[in-house]
Amino acid sequence: MAAILLANAFGAPALMAWGPEGHRAVGALALDHMNDTTRQLLYDIMGSEDRAELTQWCNWPDEYRPTEEGAWSAPYHYINMVPGESEYQRERDCPDGMCLTEAIGKYAAELGDASLSDQHRRQAFGWVCHLLGDIHQPLHAGFGHDRGGNDFAIQFGSEELNVHEFWDHTLIELHTDSWEELYRLVHEQPFALGGAPWQASEAIDWTNRSHALAECRAYPENPEISEEFLQSTWSMILAQLARGGVNLTRVLDTVLAMDDGQEEPCPQAAD
């Protein structure tokens, strides 16, 4: 990597969960691919059709969390699992319901609840968009002992970082100058919605998959970052952001269909 790009990647404050650019890219992907009925219902709830304004809501939970009023919400941004365990269990991993996995269903239900005020549902949209980004960042489904990689030090060029911030924003800032540019790169990834409506239980599947990536792909073998690990991580970041956009689209198409008076989809039969 060119030295000037490396220099530009550092010096920024640590950001959480893809940084604002990543969350906006996930939101923009869903805005562009949700069905027309869903899109119009969302516009009505949000009181805006402005793409920049709507995607900015995807960062609202990170702006709310550091406030005195929002401090309670910090556990909603991650789920810590036991090392060596590959399957999420609520009783063990999130007994009080205060974790990323459980928050997805909570706010998806609130977004789809037409009895709630538009302001309540706007915030629910912000949460749903943000959480779908978080759940697809592997270290947000990582381990408590190193705080999701925040305590795992790495060497990148001449800089000392932690592996969580390397994932969240260092590589994004290295490769892009704006959320629109990141969105363009993410949009070039394979994108297949499939036909099945979203089900709340899928949050567990997303948790398990991200946790598996945290275990086997998220950490370098050596503290000094190699070109191979850099390229592998960047490819995975783009793929996970695209996956987040795919699944956000499915969530929005499902929960806002209920607002449109359609019946809630029947659960799919077990394999």
C-alpha positions as CSV (number, residue, x, y, z in Angstrom):
1,M,0.0,0.0,0.0
2,A,1.2,3.5,-0.8
3,A,2.7,5.3,2.2
4,I,0.3,8.3,1.7
5,L,-2.7,6.0,2.0
6,L,-1.4,4.5,5.1
7,A,-0.8,7.9,6.6
8,N,-4.3,9.0,5.8
9,A,-5.8,5.9,7.5
10,F,-4.5,6.9,10.9
11,G,-5.2,9.7,13.3
12,A,-8.9,9.3,13.2
13,P,-10.7,8.6,16.5
14,A,-11.8,5.0,17.1
15,L,-15.3,4.4,15.7
16,M,-17.6,1.6,16.4
17,A,-19.2,-0.9,14.1
18,W,-18.0,-0.2,10.6
19,G,-17.9,3.6,11.3
20,P,-20.5,5.9,9.9
21,E,-19.6,5.1,6.3
22,G,-20.2,1.4,6.6
23,H,-23.6,1.8,8.3
24,R,-24.8,4.3,5.7
25,A,-23.6,1.9,2.9
26,V,-25.7,-0.9,4.4
27,G,-28.7,1.4,4.6
28,A,-28.3,2.7,1.0
29,L,-28.1,-0.9,-0.3
30,A,-31.5,-1.6,1.3
31,L,-33.1,1.6,0.1
32,D,-32.1,0.8,-3.4
33,H,-33.3,-2.8,-3.4
34,M,-36.4,-2.9,-1.2
35,N,-39.7,-3.2,-3.0
36,D,-41.6,-0.1,-4.1
37,T,-44.3,-0.5,-1.5
38,T,-41.9,-0.9,1.3
39,R,-39.9,2.1,0.1
40,Q,-43.0,4.4,0.0
41,L,-44.1,3.2,3.5
42,L,-40.7,3.9,4.9
43,Y,-40.7,7.4,3.3
44,D,-44.1,8.1,4.9
45,I,-42.8,7.0,8.3
46,M,-39.6,8.9,8.1
47,G,-41.2,12.0,6.6
48,S,-38.5,12.2,4.0
49,E,-37.4,10.7,0.7
50,D,-33.8,12.1,0.9
51,R,-31.3,9.3,0.7
52,A,-28.6,11.1,2.6
53,E,-31.0,11.9,5.5
54,L,-32.4,8.4,5.7
55,T,-29.0,6.7,5.7
56,Q,-27.8,9.1,8.4
57,W,-30.5,7.5,10.7
58,C,-28.4,4.3,10.5
59,N,-25.8,6.1,12.6
60,W,-28.3,7.5,15.2
61,P,-27.7,4.6,17.7
62,D,-24.0,5.4,17.9
63,E,-24.8,9.1,18.4
64,Y,-27.3,8.2,21.1
65,R,-25.2,5.7,23.0
66,P,-22.6,8.1,24.5
67,T,-25.3,10.5,25.8
68,E,-26.5,10.3,29.4
69,E,-29.9,9.3,28.1
70,G,-28.6,6.6,25.9
71,A,-25.9,5.0,28.0
72,W,-28.3,2.1,28.8
73,S,-28.2,1.0,25.2
74,A,-24.5,0.1,24.9
75,P,-25.1,-3.7,25.2
76,Y,-27.3,-3.7,22.2
77,H,-24.3,-3.1,19.9
78,Y,-22.6,-6.5,20.5
79,I,-23.0,-10.1,21.7
80,N,-20.2,-11.9,23.5
81,M,-20.1,-15.7,23.2
82,V,-18.1,-18.3,25.1
83,P,-14.8,-19.3,23.4
84,G,-15.2,-22.7,21.8
85,E,-19.0,-22.5,21.6
86,S,-20.4,-22.2,18.1
87,E,-24.2,-21.9,18.8
88,Y,-25.8,-18.9,20.4
89,Q,-27.9,-19.7,23.5
90,R,-29.9,-16.9,25.0
91,E,-30.0,-18.4,28.5
92,R,-26.2,-18.5,28.5
93,D,-25.1,-15.6,26.3
94,C,-27.9,-13.0,26.7
95,P,-30.1,-13.9,29.7
96,D,-31.4,-10.4,30.3
97,G,-32.2,-9.8,26.6
98,M,-29.7,-6.9,26.5
99,C,-27.6,-7.8,23.5
100,L,-27.3,-7.4,19.7
101,T,-29.0,-10.6,18.8
102,E,-32.2,-9.9,20.8
103,A,-32.3,-6.2,19.9
104,I,-32.8,-7.0,16.2
105,G,-36.2,-8.6,16.8
106,K,-37.3,-6.0,19.3
107,Y,-36.7,-3.0,17.0
108,A,-37.9,-4.8,13.9
109,A,-41.2,-5.4,15.6
110,E,-41.4,-1.7,16.7
111,L,-40.7,-0.5,13.2
112,G,-43.6,-2.7,11.9
113,D,-46.0,-1.6,14.6
114,A,-48.4,0.9,13.0
115,S,-49.8,1.8,16.4
116,L,-46.6,3.5,17.5
117,S,-45.8,7.1,16.7
118,D,-43.8,8.0,13.6
119,Q,-41.0,9.4,15.8
120,H,-40.8,6.1,17.7
121,R,-40.7,4.2,14.4
122,R,-38.1,6.5,13.0
123,Q,-35.8,5.6,15.8
124,A,-36.7,1.9,15.4
125,F,-35.6,2.2,11.7
126,G,-32.3,3.7,12.9
127,W,-31.8,0.8,15.3
128,V,-32.7,-1.8,12.7
129,C,-30.4,-0.4,10.1
130,H,-27.6,0.0,12.6
131,L,-28.0,-3.4,14.2
132,L,-28.0,-5.2,10.8
133,G,-24.6,-3.6,10.2
134,D,-23.3,-4.6,13.6
135,I,-24.4,-8.2,13.5
136,H,-22.4,-8.7,10.2
137,Q,-19.2,-7.3,11.7
138,P,-17.6,-10.5,13.1
139,L,-16.0,-8.9,16.1
140,H,-19.4,-7.6,17.3
141,A,-20.2,-11.3,17.8
142,G,-16.9,-12.1,19.3
143,F,-15.5,-12.6,22.9
144,G,-15.8,-10.7,26.1
145,H,-12.3,-11.5,27.3
146,D,-10.8,-9.1,24.8
147,R,-13.8,-6.9,24.3
148,G,-14.5,-7.9,20.8
149,G,-10.9,-7.4,19.7
150,N,-10.5,-4.0,21.3
151,D,-7.8,-5.4,23.6
152,F,-6.0,-7.3,20.8
153,A,-3.1,-5.1,19.8
154,I,-1.8,-5.1,16.2
155,Q,0.9,-3.4,14.2
156,F,-0.1,-1.9,10.9
157,G,2.7,-0.1,9.2
158,S,4.2,2.1,11.8
159,E,1.0,2.4,13.9
160,E,-0.2,0.5,16.8
161,L,-3.9,-0.3,16.7
162,N,-6.4,-2.9,17.9
163,V,-7.9,-5.4,15.6
164,H,-11.5,-4.1,16.2
165,E,-10.7,-0.7,14.9
166,F,-8.8,-2.2,12.0
167,W,-12.1,-3.9,11.0
168,D,-14.4,-1.1,11.9
169,H,-12.9,1.8,10.1
170,T,-9.1,1.6,9.3
171,L,-9.5,-0.4,6.1
172,I,-12.6,1.5,5.1
173,E,-10.8,4.8,5.4
174,L,-7.7,3.3,3.6
175,H,-9.8,2.3,0.5
176,T,-12.5,5.0,0.3
177,D,-13.0,8.7,0.8
178,S,-16.8,8.7,1.4
179,W,-19.7,6.6,2.3
180,E,-21.0,6.9,-1.3
181,E,-17.7,5.5,-2.6
182,L,-17.9,2.6,-0.1
183,Y,-21.5,2.0,-1.2
184,R,-20.4,1.7,-4.8
185,L,-17.8,-1.0,-3.9
186,V,-20.3,-2.8,-1.7
187,H,-22.9,-2.7,-4.4
188,E,-20.5,-4.5,-6.7
189,Q,-20.6,-7.6,-4.4
190,P,-22.9,-10.5,-5.2
191,F,-26.4,-9.6,-4.2
192,A,-29.3,-12.1,-4.1
193,L,-32.3,-11.4,-2.0
194,G,-34.0,-14.8,-2.3
195,G,-37.8,-15.2,-2.0
196,A,-38.3,-16.2,1.6
197,P,-39.6,-13.5,4.0
198,W,-37.4,-12.7,7.0
199,Q,-38.0,-14.4,10.3
200,A,-36.8,-13.1,13.6
201,S,-35.1,-16.4,14.4
202,E,-32.6,-15.6,11.6
203,A,-30.8,-13.2,14.0
204,I,-29.5,-16.3,15.7
205,D,-28.1,-17.6,12.4
206,W,-26.4,-14.3,11.7
207,T,-24.9,-14.4,15.2
208,N,-23.5,-17.9,14.8
209,R,-22.0,-17.1,11.4
210,S,-20.4,-13.9,12.5
211,H,-19.1,-15.6,15.6
212,A,-17.6,-18.3,13.4
213,L,-15.8,-15.7,11.4
214,A,-14.5,-14.0,14.6
215,E,-13.0,-17.3,15.6
216,C,-11.4,-18.3,12.4
217,R,-10.9,-15.2,10.2
218,A,-10.9,-12.0,12.2
219,Y,-7.6,-12.2,14.0
220,P,-4.1,-12.2,12.4
221,E,-1.7,-15.0,13.2
222,N,0.9,-12.4,14.1
223,P,0.5,-8.9,15.5
224,E,2.1,-7.3,12.5
225,I,-0.4,-7.1,9.7
226,S,0.6,-8.8,6.5
227,E,-0.5,-7.8,3.0
228,E,-2.3,-11.2,2.8
229,F,-4.3,-10.5,6.0
230,L,-5.1,-7.0,4.8
231,Q,-6.5,-8.1,1.5
232,S,-8.4,-11.0,3.0
233,T,-10.0,-8.7,5.6
234,W,-10.9,-6.1,3.1
235,S,-12.6,-8.6,0.9
236,M,-14.5,-10.0,3.9
237,I,-15.5,-6.4,5.0
238,L,-17.1,-5.8,1.6
239,A,-18.8,-9.2,1.6
240,Q,-20.2,-8.7,5.1
241,L,-21.5,-5.2,4.4
242,A,-23.2,-6.5,1.3
243,R,-24.7,-9.3,3.4
244,G,-25.9,-6.8,5.9
245,G,-27.6,-4.8,3.1
246,V,-29.3,-7.9,1.8
247,N,-30.6,-8.9,5.1
248,L,-31.7,-5.4,6.0
249,T,-33.7,-5.3,2.8
250,R,-35.4,-8.6,3.7
251,V,-36.2,-7.3,7.2
252,L,-37.7,-4.0,5.9
253,D,-39.7,-5.8,3.2
254,T,-41.2,-8.2,5.8
255,V,-42.0,-5.9,8.7
256,L,-43.4,-3.0,6.6
257,A,-45.5,-5.4,4.6
258,M,-47.4,-6.0,7.9
259,D,-47.9,-2.2,8.1
260,D,-49.5,-2.3,4.7
261,G,-52.2,-4.6,5.9
262,Q,-50.8,-7.8,4.6
263,E,-50.8,-10.9,6.8
264,E,-47.6,-11.9,8.7
265,P,-45.8,-14.6,6.6
266,C,-46.2,-18.2,7.7
267,P,-43.1,-19.6,9.3
268,Q,-41.1,-21.8,7.0
269,A,-41.1,-25.5,7.7
270,A,-38.0,-27.0,9.3
271,D,-35.5,-28.7,7.0
